[in-house]
Amino acid sequence: MSPHEGSNEAAWAELQALDSRLALRVLGSLLEQGVTAIPIHDSFVVEERHADLTVEVMKQEFTAMFTGTSVTVNME
């Protein structure tokens, strides 16, 4: 989907808003657990010792927002 194709602007804006809400939920959950994270686009930079927790939080928050779905997280 491209935001530059006329009829996609509203959908693009909604997708960006959902992405932002998801990122804020992940950051908030990590912060509650004492983990500092730096968001970069759709990724989070954390200390290596928090990598597994971050993956789990990302999956949990995605599933909470989009009930009945699952997501795969890449760690690279």
PQR file with spaces between the fields and no chain letter, atoms N, CA, C, O and H, PARSE charges and radii, in Angstrom:
ATOM       1  N    MET     1       0.842   -1.160    0.000 -0.4000 1.5000
ATOM       2  CA   MET     1       0.000    0.000    0.000 -0.0000 2.0000
ATOM       3  C    MET     1       0.899    1.238    0.000  0.5500 1.7000
ATOM       4  O    MET     1       1.890    1.295    0.729 -0.5500 1.4000
ATOM       5  N    SER     2       0.557    2.190   -0.793 -0.4000 1.5000
ATOM       6  CA   SER     2       1.325    3.421   -0.868 -0.0000 2.0000
ATOM       7  C    SER     2       0.449    4.607   -0.474  0.5500 1.7000
ATOM       8  O    SER     2      -0.690    4.716   -0.928 -0.5500 1.4000
ATOM       9  H    SER     2      -0.248    2.144   -1.385  0.4000 1.0000
ATOM      10  N    PRO     3       0.977    5.497    0.372 -0.5600 1.5000
ATOM      11  CA   PRO     3       0.184    6.664    0.754  0.2800 2.0000
ATOM      12  C    PRO     3       0.031    7.650   -0.397  0.5500 1.7000
ATOM      13  O    PRO     3      -0.768    8.583   -0.319 -0.5500 1.4000
ATOM      14  N    HIS     4       0.791    7.444   -1.456 -0.4000 1.5000
ATOM      15  CA   HIS     4       0.791    8.385   -2.569 -0.0000 2.0000
ATOM      16  C    HIS     4      -0.230    8.045   -3.641  0.5500 1.7000
ATOM      17  O    HIS     4      -0.384    8.789   -4.609 -0.5500 1.4000
ATOM      18  H    HIS     4       1.440    6.686   -1.519  0.4000 1.0000
ATOM      19  N    GLU     5      -0.920    6.941   -3.480 -0.4000 1.5000
ATOM      20  CA   GLU     5      -1.989    6.584   -4.405 -0.0000 2.0000
ATOM      21  C    GLU     5      -3.280    7.135   -3.825  0.5500 1.7000
ATOM      22  O    GLU     5      -3.666    6.784   -2.710 -0.5500 1.4000
ATOM      23  H    GLU     5      -0.794    6.337   -2.693  0.4000 1.0000
ATOM      24  N    GLY     6      -3.931    7.979   -4.562 -0.4000 1.5000
ATOM      25  CA   GLY     6      -5.092    8.764   -4.145 -0.0000 2.0000
ATOM      26  C    GLY     6      -6.022    8.179   -3.114  0.5500 1.7000
ATOM      27  O    GLY     6      -6.253    8.817   -2.086 -0.5500 1.4000
ATOM      28  H    GLY     6      -3.617    8.265   -5.467  0.4000 1.0000
ATOM      29  N    SER     7      -6.566    7.007   -3.329 -0.4000 1.5000
ATOM      30  CA   SER     7      -7.602    6.489   -2.445 -0.0000 2.0000
ATOM      31  C    SER     7      -7.034    5.825   -1.183  0.5500 1.7000
ATOM      32  O    SER     7      -7.800    5.384   -0.326 -0.5500 1.4000
ATOM      33  H    SER     7      -6.379    6.489   -4.163  0.4000 1.0000
ATOM      34  N    ASN     8      -5.737    5.750   -1.060 -0.4000 1.5000
ATOM      35  CA   ASN     8      -5.123    5.057    0.078 -0.0000 2.0000
ATOM      36  C    ASN     8      -4.787    5.963    1.250  0.5500 1.7000
ATOM      37  O    ASN     8      -4.363    5.465    2.292 -0.5500 1.4000
ATOM      38  H    ASN     8      -5.114    6.109   -1.756  0.4000 1.0000
ATOM      39  N    GLU     9      -4.955    7.257    1.124 -0.4000 1.5000
ATOM      40  CA   GLU     9      -4.518    8.181    2.180 -0.0000 2.0000
ATOM      41  C    GLU     9      -5.165    7.907    3.528  0.5500 1.7000
ATOM      42  O    GLU     9      -4.469    7.892    4.544 -0.5500 1.4000
ATOM      43  H    GLU     9      -5.300    7.662    0.277  0.4000 1.0000
ATOM      44  N    ALA    10      -6.456    7.694    3.569 -0.4000 1.5000
ATOM      45  CA   ALA    10      -7.148    7.457    4.841 -0.0000 2.0000
ATOM      46  C    ALA    10      -6.701    6.133    5.453  0.5500 1.7000
ATOM      47  O    ALA    10      -6.449    6.053    6.656 -0.5500 1.4000
ATOM      48  H    ALA    10      -7.021    7.706    2.744  0.4000 1.0000
ATOM      49  N    ALA    11      -6.603    5.101    4.626 -0.4000 1.5000
ATOM      50  CA   ALA    11      -6.167    3.795    5.133 -0.0000 2.0000
ATOM      51  C    ALA    11      -4.733    3.883    5.625  0.5500 1.7000
ATOM      52  O    ALA    11      -4.401    3.311    6.664 -0.5500 1.4000
ATOM      53  H    ALA    11      -6.808    5.167    3.649  0.4000 1.0000
ATOM      54  N    TRP    12      -3.887    4.581    4.906 -0.4000 1.5000
ATOM      55  CA   TRP    12      -2.490    4.742    5.306 -0.0000 2.0000
ATOM      56  C    TRP    12      -2.401    5.441    6.660  0.5500 1.7000
ATOM      57  O    TRP    12      -1.632    5.023    7.526 -0.5500 1.4000
ATOM      58  H    TRP    12      -4.156    5.046    4.063  0.4000 1.0000
ATOM      59  N    ALA    13      -3.168    6.486    6.843 -0.4000 1.5000
ATOM      60  CA   ALA    13      -3.165    7.223    8.108 -0.0000 2.0000
ATOM      61  C    ALA    13      -3.626    6.332    9.251  0.5500 1.7000
ATOM      62  O    ALA    13      -3.064    6.387   10.345 -0.5500 1.4000
ATOM      63  H    ALA    13      -3.793    6.826    6.140  0.4000 1.0000
ATOM      64  N    GLU    14      -4.646    5.512    9.008 -0.4000 1.5000
ATOM      65  CA   GLU    14      -5.140    4.598   10.041 -0.0000 2.0000
ATOM      66  C    GLU    14      -4.088    3.550   10.397  0.5500 1.7000
ATOM      67  O    GLU    14      -3.896    3.239   11.572 -0.5500 1.4000
ATOM      68  H    GLU    14      -5.102    5.468    8.119  0.4000 1.0000
ATOM      69  N    LEU    15      -3.410    3.007    9.395 -0.4000 1.5000
ATOM      70  CA   LEU    15      -2.357    2.027    9.651 -0.0000 2.0000
ATOM      71  C    LEU    15      -1.211    2.630   10.454  0.5500 1.7000
ATOM      72  O    LEU    15      -0.671    1.983   11.351 -0.5500 1.4000
ATOM      73  H    LEU    15      -3.566    3.260    8.440  0.4000 1.0000
ATOM      74  N    GLN    16      -0.842    3.863   10.135 -0.4000 1.5000
ATOM      75  CA   GLN    16       0.217    4.537   10.892 -0.0000 2.0000
ATOM      76  C    GLN    16      -0.214    4.767   12.337  0.5500 1.7000
ATOM      77  O    GLN    16       0.590    4.623   13.257 -0.5500 1.4000
ATOM      78  H    GLN    16      -1.280    4.388    9.406  0.4000 1.0000
ATOM      79  N    ALA    17      -1.476    5.124   12.536 -0.4000 1.5000
ATOM      80  CA   ALA    17      -1.984    5.351   13.890 -0.0000 2.0000
ATOM      81  C    ALA    17      -1.970    4.042   14.688  0.5500 1.7000
ATOM      82  O    ALA    17      -1.590    4.034   15.859 -0.5500 1.4000
ATOM      83  H    ALA    17      -2.129    5.241   11.789  0.4000 1.0000
ATOM      84  N    LEU    18      -2.381    2.944   14.058 -0.4000 1.5000
ATOM      85  CA   LEU    18      -2.343    1.639   14.730 -0.0000 2.0000
ATOM      86  C    LEU    18      -0.921    1.247   15.088  0.5500 1.7000
ATOM      87  O    LEU    18      -0.665    0.748   16.184 -0.5500 1.4000
ATOM      88  H    LEU    18      -2.690    2.950   13.107  0.4000 1.0000
ATOM      89  N    ASP    19       0.003    1.472   14.164 -0.4000 1.5000
ATOM      90  CA   ASP    19       1.412    1.162   14.406 -0.0000 2.0000
ATOM      91  C    ASP    19       1.938    1.963   15.592  0.5500 1.7000
ATOM      92  O    ASP    19       2.660    1.427   16.432 -0.5500 1.4000
ATOM      93  H    ASP    19      -0.205    1.877   13.274  0.4000 1.0000
ATOM      94  N    SER    20       1.585    3.224   15.664 -0.4000 1.5000
ATOM      95  CA   SER    20       2.024    4.080   16.771 -0.0000 2.0000
ATOM      96  C    SER    20       1.444    3.609   18.101  0.5500 1.7000
ATOM      97  O    SER    20       2.152    3.554   19.106 -0.5500 1.4000
ATOM      98  H    SER    20       0.998    3.660   14.982  0.4000 1.0000
ATOM      99  N    ARG    21       0.162    3.271   18.105 -0.4000 1.5000
ATOM     100  CA   ARG    21      -0.466    2.788   19.344 -0.0000 2.0000
ATOM     101  C    ARG    21       0.177    1.486   19.808  0.5500 1.7000
ATOM     102  O    ARG    21       0.405    1.294   21.002 -0.5500 1.4000
ATOM     103  H    ARG    21      -0.414    3.316   17.289  0.4000 1.0000
ATOM     104  N    LEU    22       0.464    0.607   18.880 -0.4000 1.5000
ATOM     105  CA   LEU    22       1.111   -0.654   19.235 -0.0000 2.0000
ATOM     106  C    LEU    22       2.494   -0.405   19.828  0.5500 1.7000
ATOM     107  O    LEU    22       2.849   -0.997   20.848 -0.5500 1.4000
ATOM     108  H    LEU    22       0.279    0.763   17.910  0.4000 1.0000
ATOM     109  N    ALA    23       3.268    0.461   19.200 -0.4000 1.5000
ATOM     110  CA   ALA    23       4.609    0.781   19.704 -0.0000 2.0000
ATOM     111  C    ALA    23       4.534    1.374   21.109  0.5500 1.7000
ATOM     112  O    ALA    23       5.348    1.033   21.967 -0.5500 1.4000
ATOM     113  H    ALA    23       2.980    0.941   18.372  0.4000 1.0000
ATOM     114  N    LEU    24       3.568    2.255   21.350 -0.4000 1.5000
ATOM     115  CA   LEU    24       3.424    2.859   22.678 -0.0000 2.0000
ATOM     116  C    LEU    24       3.039    1.817   23.726  0.5500 1.7000
ATOM     117  O    LEU    24       3.496    1.880   24.867 -0.5500 1.4000
ATOM     118  H    LEU    24       2.907    2.531   20.653  0.4000 1.0000
ATOM     119  N    ARG    25       2.213    0.878   23.343 -0.4000 1.5000
ATOM     120  CA   ARG    25       1.840   -0.199   24.269 -0.0000 2.0000
ATOM     121  C    ARG    25       3.055   -1.047   24.621  0.5500 1.7000
ATOM     122  O    ARG    25       3.255   -1.393   25.786 -0.5500 1.4000
ATOM     123  H    ARG    25       1.842    0.827   22.416  0.4000 1.0000
ATOM     124  N    VAL    26       3.863   -1.380   23.627 -0.4000 1.5000
ATOM     125  CA   VAL    26       5.073   -2.175   23.870 -0.0000 2.0000
ATOM     126  C    VAL    26       6.017   -1.403   24.778  0.5500 1.7000
ATOM     127  O    VAL    26       6.524   -1.949   25.758 -0.5500 1.4000
ATOM     128  H    VAL    26       3.701   -1.099   22.681  0.4000 1.0000
ATOM     129  N    LEU    27       6.255   -0.141   24.458 -0.4000 1.5000
ATOM     130  CA   LEU    27       7.154    0.676   25.279 -0.0000 2.0000
ATOM     131  C    LEU    27       6.646    0.793   26.711  0.5500 1.7000
ATOM     132  O    LEU    27       7.427    0.693   27.657 -0.5500 1.4000
ATOM     133  H    LEU    27       5.843    0.302   23.662  0.4000 1.0000
ATOM     134  N    GLY    28       5.345    1.003   26.874 -0.4000 1.5000
ATOM     135  CA   GLY    28       4.770    1.130   28.209 -0.0000 2.0000
ATOM     136  C    GLY    28       4.915   -0.146   29.019  0.5500 1.7000
ATOM     137  O    GLY    28       5.260   -0.110   30.200 -0.5500 1.4000
ATOM     138  H    GLY    28       4.711    1.085   26.106  0.4000 1.0000
ATOM     139  N    SER    29       4.647   -1.273   28.374 -0.4000 1.5000
ATOM     140  CA   SER    29       4.773   -2.560   29.064 -0.0000 2.0000
ATOM     141  C    SER    29       6.214   -2.838   29.463  0.5500 1.7000
ATOM     142  O    SER    29       6.477   -3.306   30.571 -0.5500 1.4000
ATOM     143  H    SER    29       4.367   -1.303   27.415  0.4000 1.0000
ATOM     144  N    LEU    30       7.145   -2.549   28.562 -0.4000 1.5000
ATOM     145  CA   LEU    30       8.564   -2.738   28.899 -0.0000 2.0000
ATOM     146  C    LEU    30       8.982   -1.822   30.046  0.5500 1.7000
ATOM     147  O    LEU    30       9.685   -2.246   30.963 -0.5500 1.4000
ATOM     148  H    LEU    30       6.931   -2.168   27.662  0.4000 1.0000
ATOM     149  N    LEU    31       8.550   -0.572   29.988 -0.4000 1.5000
ATOM     150  CA   LEU    31       8.896    0.390   31.033 -0.0000 2.0000
ATOM     151  C    LEU    31       8.374   -0.076   32.392  0.5500 1.7000
ATOM     152  O    LEU    31       9.071    0.040   33.399 -0.5500 1.4000
ATOM     153  H    LEU    31       7.979   -0.228   29.242  0.4000 1.0000
ATOM     154  N    GLU    32       7.148   -0.604   32.420 -0.4000 1.5000
ATOM     155  CA   GLU    32       6.583   -1.121   33.671 -0.0000 2.0000
ATOM     156  C    GLU    32       7.433   -2.244   34.255  0.5500 1.7000
ATOM     157  O    GLU    32       7.427   -2.476   35.464 -0.5500 1.4000
ATOM     158  H    GLU    32       6.582   -0.698   31.601  0.4000 1.0000
ATOM     159  N    GLN    33       8.164   -2.938   33.384 -0.4000 1.5000
ATOM     160  CA   GLN    33       9.008   -4.047   33.832 -0.0000 2.0000
ATOM     161  C    GLN    33      10.470   -3.621   34.001  0.5500 1.7000
ATOM     162  O    GLN    33      11.355   -4.456   34.189 -0.5500 1.4000
ATOM     163  H    GLN    33       8.169   -2.749   32.402  0.4000 1.0000
ATOM     164  N    GLY    34      10.704   -2.308   33.930 -0.4000 1.5000
ATOM     165  CA   GLY    34      12.038   -1.780   34.173 -0.0000 2.0000
ATOM     166  C    GLY    34      12.997   -1.889   33.006  0.5500 1.7000
ATOM     167  O    GLY    34      14.212   -1.803   33.182 -0.5500 1.4000
ATOM     168  H    GLY    34       9.985   -1.630   33.778  0.4000 1.0000
ATOM     169  N    VAL    35      12.450   -2.080   31.806 -0.4000 1.5000
ATOM     170  CA   VAL    35      13.287   -2.237   30.614 -0.0000 2.0000
ATOM     171  C    VAL    35      13.254   -0.946   29.800  0.5500 1.7000
ATOM     172  O    VAL    35      12.186   -0.452   29.436 -0.5500 1.4000
ATOM     173  H    VAL    35      11.463   -2.150   31.663  0.4000 1.0000
ATOM     174  N    THR    36      14.422   -0.418   29.527 -0.4000 1.5000
ATOM     175  CA   THR    36      14.531    0.751   28.668 -0.0000 2.0000
ATOM     176  C    THR    36      14.635    0.283   27.221  0.5500 1.7000
ATOM     177  O    THR    36      15.440   -0.592   26.902 -0.5500 1.4000
ATOM     178  H    THR    36      15.289   -0.819   29.822  0.4000 1.0000
ATOM     179  N    ALA    37      13.823    0.866   26.351 -0.4000 1.5000
ATOM     180  CA   ALA    37      13.817    0.484   24.941 -0.0000 2.0000
ATOM     181  C    ALA    37      13.829    1.733   24.073  0.5500 1.7000
ATOM     182  O    ALA    37      13.223    2.750   24.412 -0.5500 1.4000
ATOM     183  H    ALA    37      13.169    1.577   26.610  0.4000 1.0000
ATOM     184  N    ILE    38      14.517    1.640   22.968 -0.4000 1.5000
ATOM     185  CA   ILE    38      14.550    2.719   21.982 -0.0000 2.0000
ATOM     186  C    ILE    38      13.796    2.228   20.750  0.5500 1.7000
ATOM     187  O    ILE    38      14.204    1.253   20.120 -0.5500 1.4000
ATOM     188  H    ILE    38      15.009    0.814   22.693  0.4000 1.0000
ATOM     189  N    PRO    39      12.691    2.904   20.402 -0.5600 1.5000
ATOM     190  CA   PRO    39      11.945    2.470   19.216  0.2800 2.0000
ATOM     191  C    PRO    39      12.583    3.021   17.944  0.5500 1.7000
ATOM     192  O    PRO    39      12.972    4.187   17.879 -0.5500 1.4000
ATOM     193  N    ILE    40      12.678    2.168   16.946 -0.4000 1.5000
ATOM     194  CA   ILE    40      13.164    2.580   15.619 -0.0000 2.0000
ATOM     195  C    ILE    40      12.228    1.927   14.612  0.5500 1.7000
ATOM     196  O    ILE    40      12.292    0.718   14.386 -0.5500 1.4000
ATOM     197  H    ILE    40      12.362    1.221   16.999  0.4000 1.0000
ATOM     198  N    HIS    41      11.359    2.734   14.008 -0.4000 1.5000
ATOM     199  CA   HIS    41      10.333    2.256   13.080 -0.0000 2.0000
ATOM     200  C    HIS    41       9.510    1.164   13.752  0.5500 1.7000
ATOM     201  O    HIS    41       8.795    1.453   14.711 -0.5500 1.4000
ATOM     202  H    HIS    41      11.307    3.715   14.192  0.4000 1.0000
ATOM     203  N    ASP    42       9.584   -0.064   13.290 -0.4000 1.5000
ATOM     204  CA   ASP    42       8.796   -1.146   13.885 -0.0000 2.0000
ATOM     205  C    ASP    42       9.672   -2.081   14.720  0.5500 1.7000
ATOM     206  O    ASP    42       9.349   -3.255   14.905 -0.5500 1.4000
ATOM     207  H    ASP    42      10.165   -0.300   12.511  0.4000 1.0000
ATOM     208  N    SER    43      10.780   -1.543   15.217 -0.4000 1.5000
ATOM     209  CA   SER    43      11.727   -2.330   16.010 -0.0000 2.0000
ATOM     210  C    SER    43      11.990   -1.639   17.345  0.5500 1.7000
ATOM     211  O    SER    43      11.678   -0.464   17.537 -0.5500 1.4000
ATOM     212  H    SER    43      11.042   -0.590   15.067  0.4000 1.0000
ATOM     213  N    PHE    44      12.575   -2.411   18.261 -0.4000 1.5000
ATOM     214  CA   PHE    44      12.926   -1.876   19.569 -0.0000 2.0000
ATOM     215  C    PHE    44      14.331   -2.318   19.910  0.5500 1.7000
ATOM     216  O    PHE    44      14.655   -3.503   19.827 -0.5500 1.4000
ATOM     217  H    PHE    44      12.828   -3.366   18.105  0.4000 1.0000
ATOM     218  N    VAL    45      15.162   -1.374   20.291 -0.4000 1.5000
ATOM     219  CA   VAL    45      16.523   -1.671   20.709 -0.0000 2.0000
ATOM     220  C    VAL    45      16.515   -1.783   22.229  0.5500 1.7000
ATOM     221  O    VAL    45      16.139   -0.848   22.937 -0.5500 1.4000
ATOM     222  H    VAL    45      14.899   -0.411   20.358  0.4000 1.0000
ATOM     223  N    VAL    46      16.943   -2.958   22.715 -0.4000 1.5000
ATOM     224  CA   VAL    46      17.016   -3.202   24.156 -0.0000 2.0000
ATOM     225  C    VAL    46      18.348   -3.882   24.457  0.5500 1.7000
ATOM     226  O    VAL    46      19.029   -4.371   23.555 -0.5500 1.4000
ATOM     227  H    VAL    46      17.249   -3.717   22.140  0.4000 1.0000
ATOM     228  N    GLU    47      18.704   -3.905   25.726 -0.4000 1.5000
ATOM     229  CA   GLU    47      19.882   -4.673   26.119 -0.0000 2.0000
ATOM     230  C    GLU    47      19.629   -6.136   25.762  0.5500 1.7000
ATOM     231  O    GLU    47      18.498   -6.615   25.840 -0.5500 1.4000
ATOM     232  H    GLU    47      18.151   -3.508   26.458  0.4000 1.0000
ATOM     233  N    GLU    48      20.675   -6.828   25.378 -0.4000 1.5000
ATOM     234  CA   GLU    48      20.537   -8.220   24.938 -0.0000 2.0000
ATOM     235  C    GLU    48      19.842   -9.087   25.984  0.5500 1.7000
ATOM     236  O    GLU    48      19.096  -10.003   25.636 -0.5500 1.4000
ATOM     237  H    GLU    48      21.593   -6.438   25.315  0.4000 1.0000
ATOM     238  N    ARG    49      20.079   -8.808   27.239 -0.4000 1.5000
ATOM     239  CA   ARG    49      19.475   -9.622   28.301 -0.0000 2.0000
ATOM     240  C    ARG    49      17.951   -9.476   28.346  0.5500 1.7000
ATOM     241  O    ARG    49      17.270  -10.285   28.977 -0.5500 1.4000
ATOM     242  H    ARG    49      20.685   -8.064   27.522  0.4000 1.0000
ATOM     243  N    HIS    50      17.412   -8.443   27.677 -0.4000 1.5000
ATOM     244  CA   HIS    50      15.965   -8.226   27.650 -0.0000 2.0000
ATOM     245  C    HIS    50      15.332   -8.625   26.316  0.5500 1.7000
ATOM     246  O    HIS    50      14.151   -8.364   26.087 -0.5500 1.4000
ATOM     247  H    HIS    50      17.965   -7.786   27.164  0.4000 1.0000
ATOM     248  N    ALA    51      16.103   -9.248   25.450 -0.4000 1.5000
ATOM     249  CA   ALA    51      15.606   -9.571   24.106 -0.0000 2.0000
ATOM     250  C    ALA    51      14.400  -10.510   24.145  0.5500 1.7000
ATOM     251  O    ALA    51      13.393  -10.243   23.489 -0.5500 1.4000
ATOM     252  H    ALA    51      17.062   -9.461   25.636  0.4000 1.0000
ATOM     253  N    ASP    52      14.487  -11.588   24.892 -0.4000 1.5000
ATOM     254  CA   ASP    52      13.382  -12.551   24.931 -0.0000 2.0000
ATOM     255  C    ASP    52      12.118  -11.920   25.512  0.5500 1.7000
ATOM     256  O    ASP    52      11.021  -12.138   24.999 -0.5500 1.4000
ATOM     257  H    ASP    52      15.305  -11.805   25.424  0.4000 1.0000
ATOM     258  N    LEU    53      12.271  -11.147   26.573 -0.4000 1.5000
ATOM     259  CA   LEU    53      11.122  -10.462   27.170 -0.0000 2.0000
ATOM     260  C    LEU    53      10.493   -9.511   26.154  0.5500 1.7000
ATOM     261  O    LEU    53       9.269   -9.440   26.046 -0.5500 1.4000
ATOM     262  H    LEU    53      13.163  -10.971   26.990  0.4000 1.0000
ATOM     263  N    THR    54      11.308   -8.796   25.425 -0.4000 1.5000
ATOM     264  CA   THR    54      10.802   -7.842   24.442 -0.0000 2.0000
ATOM     265  C    THR    54      10.010   -8.552   23.353  0.5500 1.7000
ATOM     266  O    THR    54       8.957   -8.066   22.939 -0.5500 1.4000
ATOM     267  H    THR    54      12.302   -8.854   25.513  0.4000 1.0000
ATOM     268  N    VAL    55      10.495   -9.676   22.891 -0.4000 1.5000
ATOM     269  CA   VAL    55       9.770  -10.465   21.890 -0.0000 2.0000
ATOM     270  C    VAL    55       8.403  -10.871   22.442  0.5500 1.7000
ATOM     271  O    VAL    55       7.390  -10.735   21.756 -0.5500 1.4000
ATOM     272  H    VAL    55      11.350  -10.071   23.227  0.4000 1.0000
ATOM     273  N    GLU    56       8.375  -11.360   23.661 -0.4000 1.5000
ATOM     274  CA   GLU    56       7.109  -11.774   24.258 -0.0000 2.0000
ATOM     275  C    GLU    56       6.149  -10.607   24.414  0.5500 1.7000
ATOM     276  O    GLU    56       4.958  -10.740   24.134 -0.5500 1.4000
ATOM     277  H    GLU    56       9.198  -11.470   24.218  0.4000 1.0000
ATOM     278  N    VAL    57       6.658   -9.469   24.859 -0.4000 1.5000
ATOM     279  CA   VAL    57       5.811   -8.287   25.023 -0.0000 2.0000
ATOM     280  C    VAL    57       5.259   -7.845   23.664  0.5500 1.7000
ATOM     281  O    VAL    57       4.083   -7.497   23.561 -0.5500 1.4000
ATOM     282  H    VAL    57       7.626   -9.362   25.086  0.4000 1.0000
ATOM     283  N    MET    58       6.088   -7.855   22.634 -0.4000 1.5000
ATOM     284  CA   MET    58       5.625   -7.468   21.304 -0.0000 2.0000
ATOM     285  C    MET    58       4.494   -8.383   20.845  0.5500 1.7000
ATOM     286  O    MET    58       3.488   -7.909   20.319 -0.5500 1.4000
ATOM     287  H    MET    58       7.044   -8.138   22.718  0.4000 1.0000
ATOM     288  N    LYS    59       4.653   -9.681   21.039 -0.4000 1.5000
ATOM     289  CA   LYS    59       3.618  -10.639   20.641 -0.0000 2.0000
ATOM     290  C    LYS    59       2.339  -10.442   21.452  0.5500 1.7000
ATOM     291  O    LYS    59       1.238  -10.448   20.900 -0.5500 1.4000
ATOM     292  H    LYS    59       5.471  -10.066   21.467  0.4000 1.0000
ATOM     293  N    GLN    60       2.491  -10.269   22.754 -0.4000 1.5000
ATOM     294  CA   GLN    60       1.325  -10.086   23.622 -0.0000 2.0000
ATOM     295  C    GLN    60       0.543   -8.831   23.251  0.5500 1.7000
ATOM     296  O    GLN    60      -0.683   -8.862   23.149 -0.5500 1.4000
ATOM     297  H    GLN    60       3.385  -10.265   23.203  0.4000 1.0000
ATOM     298  N    GLU    61       1.249   -7.742   23.053 -0.4000 1.5000
ATOM     299  CA   GLU    61       0.573   -6.481   22.737 -0.0000 2.0000
ATOM     300  C    GLU    61      -0.092   -6.530   21.364  0.5500 1.7000
ATOM     301  O    GLU    61      -1.177   -5.977   21.181 -0.5500 1.4000
ATOM     302  H    GLU    61       2.245   -7.717   23.136  0.4000 1.0000
ATOM     303  N    PHE    62       0.547   -7.186   20.403 -0.4000 1.5000
ATOM     304  CA   PHE    62      -0.048   -7.326   19.078 -0.0000 2.0000
ATOM     305  C    PHE    62      -1.347   -8.123   19.176  0.5500 1.7000
ATOM     306  O    PHE    62      -2.376   -7.726   18.628 -0.5500 1.4000
ATOM     307  H    PHE    62       1.428   -7.635   20.551  0.4000 1.0000
ATOM     308  N    THR    63      -1.284   -9.251   19.882 -0.4000 1.5000
ATOM     309  CA   THR    63      -2.461  -10.104   20.035 -0.0000 2.0000
ATOM     310  C    THR    63      -3.564   -9.385   20.805  0.5500 1.7000
ATOM     311  O    THR    63      -4.744   -9.565   20.505 -0.5500 1.4000
ATOM     312  H    THR    63      -0.449   -9.574   20.327  0.4000 1.0000
ATOM     313  N    ALA    64      -3.194   -8.575   21.792 -0.4000 1.5000
ATOM     314  CA   ALA    64      -4.186   -7.821   22.560 -0.0000 2.0000
ATOM     315  C    ALA    64      -4.906   -6.798   21.686  0.5500 1.7000
ATOM     316  O    ALA    64      -6.108   -6.582   21.837 -0.5500 1.4000
ATOM     317  H    ALA    64      -2.236   -8.429   22.036  0.4000 1.0000
ATOM     318  N    MET    65      -4.174   -6.176   20.781 -0.4000 1.5000
ATOM     319  CA   MET    65      -4.789   -5.178   19.894 -0.0000 2.0000
ATOM     320  C    MET    65      -5.573   -5.820   18.765  0.5500 1.7000
ATOM     321  O    MET    65      -6.607   -5.299   18.346 -0.5500 1.4000
ATOM     322  H    MET    65      -3.197   -6.352   20.658  0.4000 1.0000
ATOM     323  N    PHE    66      -5.086   -6.943   18.274 -0.4000 1.5000
ATOM     324  CA   PHE    66      -5.689   -7.591   17.112 -0.0000 2.0000
ATOM     325  C    PHE    66      -6.098   -9.018   17.503  0.5500 1.7000
ATOM     326  O    PHE    66      -5.448   -9.993   17.125 -0.5500 1.4000
ATOM     327  H    PHE    66      -4.246   -7.365   18.614  0.4000 1.0000
ATOM     328  N    THR    67      -7.167   -9.110   18.253 -0.4000 1.5000
ATOM     329  CA   THR    67      -7.655  -10.375   18.796 -0.0000 2.0000
ATOM     330  C    THR    67      -7.797  -11.430   17.708  0.5500 1.7000
ATOM     331  O    THR    67      -8.277  -11.156   16.608 -0.5500 1.4000
ATOM     332  H    THR    67      -7.695   -8.318   18.560  0.4000 1.0000
ATOM     333  N    GLY    68      -7.368  -12.642   18.042 -0.4000 1.5000
ATOM     334  CA   GLY    68      -7.497  -13.745   17.107 -0.0000 2.0000
ATOM     335  C    GLY    68      -6.368  -13.835   16.107  0.5500 1.7000
ATOM     336  O    GLY    68      -6.426  -14.641   15.178 -0.5500 1.4000
ATOM     337  H    GLY    68      -6.979  -12.865   18.936  0.4000 1.0000
ATOM     338  N    THR    69      -5.343  -13.022   16.279 -0.4000 1.5000
ATOM     339  CA   THR    69      -4.207  -13.038   15.362 -0.0000 2.0000
ATOM     340  C    THR    69      -2.937  -13.419   16.113  0.5500 1.7000
ATOM     341  O    THR    69      -2.918  -13.487   17.342 -0.5500 1.4000
ATOM     342  H    THR    69      -5.296  -12.368   17.034  0.4000 1.0000
ATOM     343  N    SER    70      -1.898  -13.660   15.361 -0.4000 1.5000
ATOM     344  CA   SER    70      -0.589  -13.881   15.954 -0.0000 2.0000
ATOM     345  C    SER    70       0.434  -13.203   15.041  0.5500 1.7000
ATOM     346  O    SER    70       0.136  -12.823   13.909 -0.5500 1.4000
ATOM     347  H    SER    70      -1.914  -13.604   14.363  0.4000 1.0000
ATOM     348  N    VAL    71       1.626  -13.069   15.565 -0.4000 1.5000
ATOM     349  CA   VAL    71       2.668  -12.392   14.810 -0.0000 2.0000
ATOM     350  C    VAL    71       3.993  -13.098   15.036  0.5500 1.7000
ATOM     351  O    VAL    71       4.223  -13.701   16.084 -0.5500 1.4000
ATOM     352  H    VAL    71       1.868  -13.378   16.485  0.4000 1.0000
ATOM     353  N    THR    72       4.855  -13.014   14.044 -0.4000 1.5000
ATOM     354  CA   THR    72       6.201  -13.535   14.158 -0.0000 2.0000
ATOM     355  C    THR    72       7.140  -12.360   14.374  0.5500 1.7000
ATOM     356  O    THR    72       7.012  -11.337   13.701 -0.5500 1.4000
ATOM     357  H    THR    72       4.668  -12.524   13.193  0.4000 1.0000
ATOM     358  N    VAL    73       8.072  -12.487   15.292 -0.4000 1.5000
ATOM     359  CA   VAL    73       9.033  -11.417   15.565 -0.0000 2.0000
ATOM     360  C    VAL    73      10.417  -11.878   15.122  0.5500 1.7000
ATOM     361  O    VAL    73      10.869  -12.963   15.487 -0.5500 1.4000
ATOM     362  H    VAL    73       8.177  -13.318   15.838  0.4000 1.0000
ATOM     363  N    ASN    74      11.070  -11.056   14.346 -0.4000 1.5000
ATOM     364  CA   ASN    74      12.423  -11.312   13.868 -0.0000 2.0000
ATOM     365  C    ASN    74      13.425  -10.646   14.789  0.5500 1.7000
ATOM     366  O    ASN    74      13.274   -9.467   15.107 -0.5500 1.4000
ATOM     367  H    ASN    74      10.703  -10.174   14.049  0.4000 1.0000
ATOM     368  N    MET    75      14.441  -11.369   15.225 -0.4000 1.5000
ATOM     369  CA   MET    75      15.487  -10.770   16.049 -0.0000 2.0000
ATOM     370  C    MET    75      16.774  -10.747   15.228  0.5500 1.7000
ATOM     371  O    MET    75      17.469  -11.757   15.116 -0.5500 1.4000
ATOM     372  H    MET    75      14.563  -12.328   14.966  0.4000 1.0000
ATOM     373  N    GLU    76      17.074   -9.616   14.671 -0.4000 1.5000
ATOM     374  CA   GLU    76      18.295   -9.469   13.874 -0.0000 2.0000
ATOM     375  C    GLU    76      19.032   -8.233   14.274  0.5500 1.7000
ATOM     376  O    GLU    76      20.088   -7.936   13.715 -0.5500 1.4000
ATOM     377  H    GLU    76      16.509   -8.796   14.761  0.4000 1.0000
